[in-house]
Amino acid sequence: MEKLAVFGGKPVREVPLSYGRQYIDDADIAAVVETLKSDCLTVGPRITELEKKLCQVTGARYAVAVCNGTAALHLAAMAAGFHQGDEVIVSSITFAASANCVLYCGAKPVFADINPETYNIDPASVEKLVTPRTKGIVAVDFTGQAVEHEAIRRICEKHHLCLIEDAAHAIGTRYKGVPVGGIADMTCFSFHPVKTVTSGEGGAITTNDEQLYRRLVRIRTHGITRNREEMANPSDDPWYNEQVELGYNYRMTDFQAALLISQLDKLPAFSARRKEIVARYDGAFSQMPELWVQKEIPESDTTRHLYILRLNLERLNCGRREFFDALYAEGIHSQVHYLPVYWHSYYEKLGYGRGLCPNAEKYYNEVCSLPLYYSLTDREVEDVIRAVEKVVAHYRS
């Protein structure tokens, strides 16, 4: 994108700020180097160590490390038993992978609308969409805020549905004091570089169900097992293993696991800093009638992955694209999260049309994401606020 002419003199920042970035320190680098010098680069002791660490962080009984968040969702959908002819209710405002995992299994995603204030999936919308074909819900902790677990769990128990929590944004978040990861039937995490903690690429599934755990471990590695109880033709030969179902190669490497273990040691600090920045943004933007800030449910102690700025376009003499471009010209490189999934052309080809989720569609036309990451300095936070104030003042009706 070419830099646009700015109004009112020099831009707030000459060196642009992106909406997200990783934080890597010497301890992270040392952990990776140590593992690279070891005998095991994959399927080694670091994976076991990481999975134990994730159980400590989330309170879940079991954790399964995988190569990315999409793989986590795919395996969870497989373990849930979604098949051709099934319907699975999915959040409409999310990254496409939250719905794609349903398609991978041959089932049909059914999109639920969002709460217009929290931007999370609306339990009332979910309830209206349940049919005899519904087999599960993929509920996204959007921006890091926990979904309304109690309301969604009641729906799941009433209709015998499997709850997969897409917590790609929510490592470190708690719901009523309980860490995200130990609540849903299965919880899926992503450790992409813009997330709160990273392994470069990487993901994980947590669960409290032993049977789900054993199947997740098996289908992570081609559907192959060394467990005699799972074999059709068990053998005492020490080398023997057997493929008992069709799985995938979704394993994480040990050096990625080493990086993530080191990152998880810093999760309390990462979480605290993100909360400080969110509080500063909320304090500034909630005073401006041209803007709305995301509402938090009281049950969620949120480690925010994204900071969403929502525009009250009735009070601004501009559209979202003009606002976005003006921020860019001021040195603030924002982003939009997300297009309603069913607006993607692939989903249009599957027969999904516009108008399914009015709250989600209105939301999409009014939002952009501001910089939010651990290493953002106080001065940079103030620069973001000044840039927003400058653009709002220019476009104020």
N, C-alpha and C positions, 0 to 999 in steps of 0.2 A: 504494500500500500504506500503510495506516495504521501509524503508529509504535506498536509494542507496548510494554507495560510492561516495564521492564528489571529485572533482578535485581541485587542488590548495590549499590544507590545509583545515582549518575549514570552515564550512558553514557560510554564511553571518548572519544567525539567528539560534540560538539554540531553541528559542521559536517560533514556526511557526506562520505565518499570513494567515488567511483564506481570500477568495476573498470578503466576505461580512459579516456583523453582525449588529444587532440592537443596538440602543443607548437608554437606559431607565434611567431616572433620578428620583429624589425624587418626583417631581411634577407629573410625570406619575403614580408612585406608589400610591401617595395620592389620585389621581383622581379615580383610580380603587377601592381602599379601601373604599372611600366615597360612591361609587355606590354600592359596595357589602353590605354596611350597610343600604342601602336605601330599600324602599318597592318594587322597580321595578328592576328586573334583566334582563328582556327582554321586547320588545315592549313598552318601557317607554320613559320618557322625554329626555334621553340622545340621543336617535336615532333622535328625532326631532332637538335637538341642533346640532348634528353632521351634519345632512343634510343641515341645514342653514349655518353652517361653510363651508361645501364643496361648496355651492353656492357662498359664499364670496370669497373663494380661486380661484375658476375656472371662475367666472363670469356667470355661467349657471343659468337659471331660476329655474331649478328643480334638485334635487339629490335624489337618492334612495340607501340607505345603504343595503348591503347584506353580506352573510356569507363569501364569498371569491371572488377572481377575476374571477374564472371559472363560478361561478353562475352569475356574472354580465354579462359575455359574452353570456351565455345561454339565460338569460332573454332578452338581447338586440336582439339576433337573433330571438327569439319568437316574440317580439314586432315589429320587422321589417317585420314579416310575411313570413319568409323563410319556404318553404314547399317542399315536394317530387316533383322532377322534376325541381326545381330551381337550378341555379348555383350561387355560391358566390366566388368572387376572394379574395384570402387570401395571406398574406405575406408568403414566403417560409422559411425564417429564423426567427423563433419565437418559443415560447413554444407551445406544441401541443394543448393546450386549445383554441388557436386562431382559429384553424381549427375544432377542435372537436365540438365547439358550432354549427357549420354549420351542422355537421352530426347528432347532437342531434335533429335537426328539420327535418331530412329526406332529406335535400338538399345536393348538391355536392360541396365540396371545389375544386377550381381551383387555382393552385399555380402560383403566379407571381414571376418573378426573382427580384433580388435586384440590386440597384446601387452599383457597385464594390468599390466605394470610400466612400459612406455614410453608406452602409449596410442596408438602408431602402428600402422599396418597390419602384420599378421603374415605374413611371407613363406610360412610353412608353411600358413596358411589359404589364401593366394592359390594356391599350387601345387595344392591339392586341388580348386579351383574351375575350373581350366582345362578347357575342352572344345574340340572342333573348331570351335565357333562363336565362341570367344573371339578378339577382335581387339586388345584393349589393356587397359591398367591405368591408372587414375587414382589415384595414391598421394599422400596428403596429409601434408605436414610439420606434423603437428599440434602446436600451441603454439609452433612454430618449430623443433622438433627435426627434423633430417634423417631421412628414412626409411632403411632398410637397403638402400642402393643396390646393393651388390655382389650380395646375394641376389636382389633383385628383377630386376636386370639379367640374371642367369643364367636366370631364368624367362623373361624376354622373349626372350632369344636362343634358348633351347631351343624356344620355341613361336612365334617370329616375331611378337611382339607390340609394339605401339607403347606407349611409356611417356610418359604425361603426368604431370608432377609438379605438384601443386597446392601452390604455395609461398606462398599468400596470407598465411601467418603467418611466413614464413621469410626475408625480405630481410635480408641480413647474416650468415646462417648459412653455415658451411663444413662440408663432408664430406671428411674426410682432407685438409684444407687447401685444397680446391677450393670456390670459392663456389657455393652453390645458384643455379641459373640456367644453368650451363654443363655440366650432367651428363646430364639426361634428354633424350629426343628433343624434347620441348617442355616448358617450365616456365612456369607461370602465376602472376602476382603480383596482389595487391590493394593499393590505396592508400587505403582507407577511413580516416576519421579516427582510429579506435582502433588502427590498425596502427602499426608502428614509424616509418614515414615516410608522409606523406599528400599527396594532391593534391585533397583534398575527396572526390570520387569519382574513380576511375581504376584502370587496370590495365595489364598488359603481358604479352606472351608473348616468351620468349627461346628461341633455337634455334641449333644449329650447322649446320643443313641448309638449303642455299640454296633448294632447291625448296619446302620447307615455308614458308620465309620469304616467297618470292614469292607463294605462294597466300594466306598470312595477310594480306599487304599488300592484295591484291586484294579478298578477301572482307570486309575491314574497311570498304571503301568500295563497297558495293553490287555487287561483282563486276565493277566497271568498270576498264578498263586503258587506258593510253596506250602500252603496249609493243606494237610491231608484231608481234613474235614470238608474242604471245598472242592476236592477233586472228584472226577468221575472214575478215574483209573489210578488210584494212589499207588505210589511205589516207595520202597525203603531206600532207593538209591540216593545218595547225598546230593547229586547234581540235578535231580529231577524237579522239574516244574511243569505246570500245565495251564494252558489257556482255557478258561472255562466260560468266558463270554467275550464279546467284542469291546475292547477298551481303547485307550489312547496313550500316547507318550506325552503326558502333561507334567513331567517331573521338573522340579526346580534344581539348579546346580548348588553345590555346596558353597561356592564363593558368593553366590547371591544370598544364600542363607546366612553366611557369616556377616555380610553387610547389614542384613535386616536385624539380626540379633543385636548388633551394635547400635543400630538406629532405635530399636525398642527400648534400650537403656535410656535414651534421651526423650522418650515419649512424654513423661510428665513435664519436662521443660518445653517441649514443642507445643503441648496442649495449653500450658499456661500462657505462653506468648501469643498464641492465636486468639485466646480469650481476651487478652489485653487489647489486641488490635481491633477485634470485633466490638468491644465495649467503646473504644474511642470513636470508631466509625458510627456506631449507633447513636452515641451522644451528639455527634455533629449533624448527622443526616436526619434524625428524628425531629429536629427543630425546623426543618425546611418543608413547607407544605407541598412543594413540587416533587418531593421524593417520599417513598415508603420504604421502611426497613422490614426485614423478615421477622415474623413473630415466632416466639419460642413457646412450646408447650412447657408447663412447669415441671413435668416429669423428666424432661431431657436435660441433662448436664452435658452440653454439647461441646465437643472439639470440632470446630468448624473447618471444613476443607475449602469451602467457597464462601465468598462474601458477595451476595446478590444485591445490587442496587436496582430498585424498581422505580420507574418514572411515572409520575402523575401527569400524563400527557395533556389532560384538560387544563393544567396550569403552566404548561411549557409550550412555547411557540416553535416547536420542532418535533420531528419524529425520532424514533430510537436511533436510526442510522445517523442522523445529523448529530445527535448527542454523542454517539460512539466515535464518530470521526473527529468531533471537537475535542474529546478527551485524548484521542490519539495525538492530535496536534499539540496538546499540552504536555506530551511525554508520558501519558498513562495508557498503556496498552491493555485494554480490557478484552473480555471474551463474552460469549453468550452461551449459557448452559440452561436448557438445551432446546433444540427443535423437538416438538412433540414427535415421538418415535414414529407414529403412523403417518406423519407428513413426509417421511423419506420416500423417494420414488420407488424403492423396492417394495415397501409396504403398500403404496398406491397400486402397484401391479398385482398385489395379492387381494385387492378389493377394498382396502380400508379407505374411507373418505374423510374429508374435513367436516368439522362440526361434532365429532364424537365427544370431545371433552372441552366444553366452552371455557372453563376456568384455565385450563392448560394453554389453550390457544391465545387467550387474552394475556396471560402471563408472558408467553414467549415474545409478544410484540412490545413489551414494556421493560425488559430487563437487560442488564449487562453485569459482568462479574469484575470486581475490583481486585487489585493486588492483595494477596493474603498468603504470607509464608513466614516461617520462623525468623529468617535473617533480615526481614524488613525492619529498618531502623525507625526510631521515633520521628526523625526528620523526614524520612520517606513517607511515613504515614501521614504526617502533616502536609506533605506535598500533594498526596492523593486528595486529601480533604480540600486543600486550596484550589486544586484543579477542578474538582466537582463544583465547588462554590462559584468559581469563575464562570464555568459553562452554564450553570443554572442562572446566574445573574444575567448573562447575555441573552438567554432564551426565555427568561421569565415573561409571562404574558402580561 
